[in-house]
Amino acid sequence: MRKTMLAAAAALSLLACAAEAAEPRAVVDKVAEQIAANFYDPARGAQIAAELKAEARKGVYDRHREPLALAEALTARLKPLDGHFEVQWQAPQAGGPGAGGASARPRLNDPDADRRANYGFRAAEVLPGNIGLIDLRYFAGIGGEDDPARARADAAMALIAGADAVIVDLRDNGGGSPAMVGYLASYFVPKGAEIYNTFKSRGPDAYERPPFEVRGARRPDTPLFVLTSARTGSAAESFAYTLKAAKRAVIVGEASGGAANPGGFVPAGDGFRVFVAQGRPVNPITQGNWEGTGVTPDVAVPAGEALNRAQALALGEIRKRASGVAAVEAEWALAALRPAAVEAAALAGYAGTYGSRSVAVEGGRLVLRTGRRPAVTLLPLEPDLFAVAGAATPMRVRFERDAGGKVSGLLTLTPDGQASRYGRVG
């Protein structure tokens, strides 16, 4: 019985594979036709389509009868011609990418995806030293004046409205809507600034200039830093490129992906669809764009180090502009980004009880506890001086020594000059 069931399952699997086998020449022809009909440059689109069809007639794609393998091969063939080219396959179903004539949504069969992803806004927070940080994973479309995506952008900007510098993290942002690019960028430039891209296509020109005035206060003079990586693509690159060209932002990280020309997926039948670029952005300042090259960072560092480096740059700008306590806060926050290296054995001399506080070495780091509160890590700055890691307002701890050189107490310090002393017990 078991052998019979296994044989039946194997037969069903073979039938399923046979049902999903692609006819490469027919598929390539349909993909080519969609490129010829939709690519923003008609002459180039026709040339690309003719080359694909000629290759198909020669049997170049005949070995790729498995649909996903064929989609992969076509993507690899097309991607060097335009950074947005991509061929995908999904088993045909009602409402799937091969079922109708309209372009499929980038997020298939999930009309609630934008809401659950908070319209791309992963986080908005204020970092030590009063730096506003927005972590944006994609640029959601803005369909009208009361669109929820617009409301999320306004809310994120409101949360960091009092920040003395702003970092926008686009390292994991693959793109999205030009409407959100223009809207969010407009927060950082004066009203009426001519910085927005024009999109050249087969039809009338389109514009990235936002149709709505921002609801919050503009920040044209606030130091602005944009983080990029090789994953930063399309609309995210447009945001970085636009503000860099306007000399309004410092780009920190890696060169972006280099996919400038926006478009959308169009169905190619039998479950296949192809992303075709349907426009070419032209920046009013550079008269060019970032296709193929990506946005070159002003400060080139590995993507994993970009946030730390941008924080340091932002704190440097704040320190230059600030005075009094704000300047001290910036200085302390900057120092905490660059802790000194101290061996665990050297830290052991600080371990002990200090009034209501206790200090211990855990995992090679010095840790401070106060009653039942969560432990905080102390970052070494210089002998006997430590920064409190992660403190919303920068704080420091200084250890005191007696005449014999033994640690006798600790002081907690704040940028406004307050200090509290705790003598060592025992």
C-alpha positions in Angstrom: 0.0 0.0 0.0 2.8 2.4 0.9 4.6 1.7 -2.3 1.4 2.3 -4.2 0.9 5.7 -2.5 4.5 6.7 -3.1 4.1 5.8 -6.8 0.9 7.8 -7.0 2.5 10.8 -5.4 5.4 10.6 -7.7 3.1 10.4 -10.7 1.2 13.5 -9.5 4.4 15.3 -9.0 5.5 14.5 -12.6 2.1 15.6 -13.9 2.4 18.9 -11.9 5.9 19.5 -13.3 4.7 18.7 -16.8 1.8 21.1 -16.4 4.2 23.8 -15.3 6.7 23.3 -18.1 7.3 26.5 -20.1 7.5 26.8 -23.8 10.6 29.1 -23.8 10.3 30.5 -27.3 6.7 31.5 -26.8 7.4 33.0 -23.4 10.4 35.0 -24.7 8.3 36.3 -27.6 5.6 37.6 -25.2 8.2 39.1 -22.9 9.9 40.8 -25.9 6.5 42.2 -27.1 5.8 43.7 -23.7 9.2 45.4 -23.7 8.7 46.7 -27.2 5.2 48.1 -26.2 6.1 49.6 -22.9 9.9 50.5 -22.6 10.2 54.3 -22.2 12.6 54.5 -25.2 10.6 53.1 -28.2 13.7 52.6 -30.4 15.7 50.9 -27.7 12.7 48.8 -26.6 12.3 47.5 -30.1 16.0 46.7 -30.4 15.9 44.8 -27.1 12.8 42.9 -28.2 14.3 42.0 -31.6 17.5 40.7 -29.9 15.5 38.5 -27.5 13.3 37.1 -30.3 16.4 36.3 -32.4 18.0 34.5 -29.4 14.9 32.5 -28.8 14.8 31.4 -32.5 18.4 30.2 -32.2 17.4 28.1 -29.2 19.3 30.1 -26.6 16.5 29.6 -24.0 15.3 26.1 -25.0 17.0 24.4 -22.1 15.0 26.5 -19.6 11.7 24.6 -19.6 11.2 25.0 -15.8 9.4 28.3 -15.4 11.5 29.7 -12.6 14.7 28.8 -14.4 13.5 30.6 -17.5 12.5 33.7 -15.5 15.9 33.7 -13.9 17.7 33.4 -17.2 15.7 36.2 -18.7 16.3 38.4 -15.7 20.1 37.8 -16.0 20.0 38.6 -19.7 18.0 41.9 -19.3 19.3 43.3 -16.0 22.5 44.8 -17.5 20.4 46.7 -20.0 18.3 48.4 -17.3 18.6 48.1 -13.6 14.8 47.5 -13.2 14.4 44.7 -15.7 13.1 41.6 -13.9 11.1 38.5 -15.1 9.0 36.6 -12.5 6.8 33.6 -12.6 3.9 32.5 -10.5 1.6 29.6 -11.0 -1.4 31.1 -12.9 -4.5 31.7 -10.7 -7.5 33.9 -10.6 -6.1 37.5 -10.2 -2.5 36.3 -10.6 0.1 38.1 -12.7 -0.8 36.2 -15.9 -4.5 36.4 -15.6 -5.4 39.9 -16.7 -4.3 42.9 -18.8 -3.5 45.4 -16.0 -0.1 45.6 -14.4 0.2 43.5 -11.4 0.8 45.0 -7.9 4.4 44.7 -6.7 2.9 42.9 -3.6 0.7 40.3 -5.1 -2.7 39.3 -3.5 -2.2 41.4 -0.4 -4.1 44.7 -0.6 -3.5 45.3 3.1 0.3 45.1 2.8 1.0 48.8 3.0 -1.0 49.2 6.3 0.7 46.3 7.9 4.1 47.6 6.8 3.3 51.0 8.2 3.6 52.5 4.7 7.4 51.8 4.8 8.2 53.7 8.0 9.9 51.1 10.2 11.0 53.6 12.9 11.3 57.2 13.9 13.2 58.1 17.0 15.6 60.6 18.6 19.1 59.3 19.2 21.5 60.6 21.9 22.7 64.1 21.2 19.3 65.0 19.7 19.6 63.4 16.3 16.4 62.4 14.6 16.4 59.1 12.8 13.9 57.8 10.3 14.2 54.2 9.1 12.3 53.9 5.8 12.0 50.6 4.1 10.1 51.6 1.0 8.4 54.7 -0.4 4.6 54.1 -0.3 2.4 55.8 -2.9 0.3 58.9 -2.0 -3.0 58.6 -3.7 -4.7 61.8 -2.4 -4.5 64.6 0.2 -5.8 62.4 3.0 -3.8 59.3 2.0 -2.6 57.3 5.1 0.9 57.1 3.6 1.1 60.9 3.7 -0.2 60.9 7.3 2.6 58.4 8.3 5.3 60.7 6.7 3.9 63.7 8.6 3.8 61.7 11.8 7.4 60.6 11.4 8.6 64.1 10.8 6.5 65.4 13.7 8.2 63.0 16.1 11.7 64.3 15.2 10.6 67.9 14.8 12.8 69.1 17.6 15.9 67.3 16.5 19.1 69.3 15.8 20.1 66.9 12.9 18.3 64.2 10.9 19.4 60.9 9.5 17.3 59.0 7.0 18.2 55.4 6.7 17.6 53.9 3.3 20.1 51.0 3.5 17.3 48.5 3.2 15.0 50.5 1.0 14.4 49.1 -2.5 12.3 51.9 -3.9 8.6 52.7 -4.4 6.6 55.7 -5.3 8.0 59.0 -6.7 5.1 60.8 -5.0 6.5 59.9 -1.6 10.0 60.8 -2.7 9.0 64.3 -3.6 6.8 64.7 -0.5 9.4 63.6 2.0 12.2 65.5 0.2 10.2 68.7 0.3 10.4 68.7 4.1 14.1 69.5 3.8 14.1 72.3 1.2 12.5 75.7 1.0 9.0 75.9 -0.6 9.3 76.3 -4.4 12.8 74.8 -4.6 13.4 73.4 -8.1 15.1 70.1 -7.2 12.7 67.5 -8.4 13.2 65.0 -11.2 11.2 65.1 -14.5 10.3 61.7 -15.9 10.7 61.4 -19.7 8.5 58.7 -21.3 6.5 57.9 -24.4 3.7 60.1 -23.1 3.7 63.5 -21.4 6.4 64.3 -18.9 5.7 63.4 -15.3 7.2 65.1 -12.3 8.4 64.2 -8.8 7.4 67.5 -7.4 4.8 66.8 -4.7 1.2 67.9 -5.4 0.6 68.7 -1.7 2.3 71.1 0.7 3.8 69.4 3.8 1.7 69.6 6.9 4.7 70.0 9.3 7.5 72.6 9.4 10.1 72.5 6.7 13.7 71.8 7.8 15.8 73.5 5.1 18.8 74.2 7.3 18.8 71.2 9.6 21.9 69.0 9.0 20.7 66.0 7.0 22.4 62.7 6.3 21.1 59.9 4.1 22.4 56.3 4.5 22.7 54.1 1.4 23.9 50.6 0.6 24.0 48.4 -2.5 20.4 47.4 -1.6 19.2 51.0 -1.9 17.3 51.1 -5.2 15.0 53.0 -7.5 12.9 55.6 -5.6 15.3 55.4 -2.6 18.1 56.3 -4.9 16.1 59.2 -6.3 15.6 60.6 -2.8 19.4 60.4 -2.1 20.4 61.7 -5.6 17.9 64.6 -5.5 19.1 65.9 -2.1 22.7 65.3 -2.9 22.4 67.2 -6.2 20.8 70.1 -4.3 23.7 70.0 -1.8 21.1 69.5 0.8 22.2 66.1 2.3 25.4 64.2 3.0 25.2 60.6 1.6 26.9 58.1 3.9 27.5 54.4 3.1 27.9 52.5 -0.1 27.1 53.3 -3.7 23.4 52.5 -4.3 22.1 49.8 -6.7 21.9 52.0 -9.9 18.3 51.4 -11.0 17.0 54.8 -12.0 14.2 54.2 -14.6 10.8 53.7 -12.9 8.1 51.4 -14.3 6.0 48.5 -13.3 5.3 44.8 -13.9 3.3 43.9 -17.1 1.8 40.4 -17.6 3.4 38.2 -20.2 1.0 35.2 -20.0 1.3 31.7 -18.5 2.1 33.1 -15.1 5.1 35.3 -16.3 5.4 39.0 -15.8 8.2 41.4 -16.7 9.1 44.7 -15.0 9.6 47.3 -17.7 11.0 50.7 -17.2 8.5 53.2 -18.5 10.3 56.5 -17.7 13.7 58.1 -17.4 14.3 60.6 -14.6 16.2 63.8 -15.5 17.5 65.9 -12.5 17.1 69.7 -13.1 20.6 70.3 -11.5 22.7 67.6 -13.0 20.6 66.9 -16.2 21.3 63.3 -15.6 20.5 60.4 -13.2 22.0 57.4 -11.4 21.2 54.6 -13.9 24.0 52.0 -13.9 26.3 53.9 -11.5 24.2 54.3 -8.4 24.4 57.3 -6.1 28.0 57.8 -5.0 28.3 58.4 -1.3 30.0 61.6 0.0 31.4 59.5 2.9 32.1 56.0 1.7 32.0 53.4 4.5 30.7 49.8 4.7 26.9 49.8 5.0 27.1 48.3 8.5 29.2 51.2 9.7 27.1 53.9 8.0 24.8 54.8 11.0 27.6 55.1 13.4 29.6 57.3 11.0 26.5 59.5 10.2 25.9 59.9 13.9 29.4 61.1 14.4 29.1 63.6 11.5 25.7 64.8 12.8 27.1 65.3 16.3 30.0 67.2 14.9 27.6 69.6 13.1 25.4 70.0 16.3 28.5 70.7 18.4 29.6 73.5 16.0 26.1 75.1 16.1 25.2 74.6 19.7 26.3 76.2 22.9 26.0 75.5 26.7 24.4 72.1 27.7 23.5 71.2 24.1 27.1 71.4 23.1 28.2 69.3 26.0 25.6 66.7 25.2 26.8 66.5 21.6 30.4 66.2 22.8 29.5 63.4 25.2 27.4 61.5 22.7 30.2 61.8 20.1 32.7 60.4 22.6 30.4 57.5 23.4 30.5 56.4 19.7 34.3 55.9 20.0 34.9 53.9 23.2 38.4 52.9 24.1 39.6 49.3 24.1 40.1 48.0 27.6 40.8 44.3 28.5 38.4 42.6 30.9 41.1 42.0 33.4 41.7 45.8 33.7 38.0 46.3 34.2 37.8 43.9 37.2 39.2 46.5 39.5 36.0 48.6 39.2 33.7 45.7 40.1 32.0 46.1 43.5 29.2 47.7 45.4 28.8 51.5 45.5 25.9 52.5 47.8 22.7 51.4 46.0 24.6 50.6 42.8 26.7 47.6 41.8 29.3 47.2 39.1 30.4 43.9 37.5 32.3 42.6 34.5 30.0 40.6 32.2 30.9 39.4 28.7 34.1 41.5 28.8 32.2 44.7 29.5 31.6 46.8 32.6 27.9 46.7 33.7 26.2 49.0 36.2 23.1 48.0 38.1 20.8 50.1 40.2 18.3 48.1 42.3 15.8 46.3 40.0 16.4 48.6 37.1 17.8 47.1 33.8 21.6 46.9 33.7 23.4 49.5 31.6 26.8 49.0 29.9 29.6 51.4 30.7 31.8 52.3 27.7 35.4 53.2 28.5 36.5 56.7 27.4 39.7 57.2 29.3 41.1 55.9 32.6 38.4 55.9 35.2 35.9 57.6 32.9 33.0 55.8 31.2 30.0 56.7 29.1 26.6 55.1 29.8 25.6 53.2 26.6 22.2 53.9 25.1 21.3 56.7 27.5 18.7 59.0 26.0 20.5 62.0 27.5 24.2 61.4 27.5 25.6 60.4 30.9 28.9 59.5 32.3 30.4 57.6 35.3 33.7 58.6 36.8 35.5 56.3 39.3 37.4 57.9 42.2 40.6 56.5 43.8 42.0 57.0 47.3 45.5 58.0 48.1 46.7 54.5 47.7 45.3 54.2 44.2 42.4 51.9 45.0 38.9 52.6 43.5 37.0 54.2 46.4 33.8 55.5 44.8 31.9 56.5 41.7 30.3 59.7 40.4 27.3 59.8 38.0 27.6 62.9 35.8 25.2 64.8 33.5 26.0 67.4 30.8 24.4 70.2 32.9 27.0 69.8 35.6 25.0 67.7 38.1 26.9 64.9 39.9 26.1 62.3 42.5 28.7 60.4 44.5 28.4 56.7 45.7 31.2 55.4 48.0 32.5 51.9 47.6 31.2 49.4 50.2 33.8 47.1 51.7 
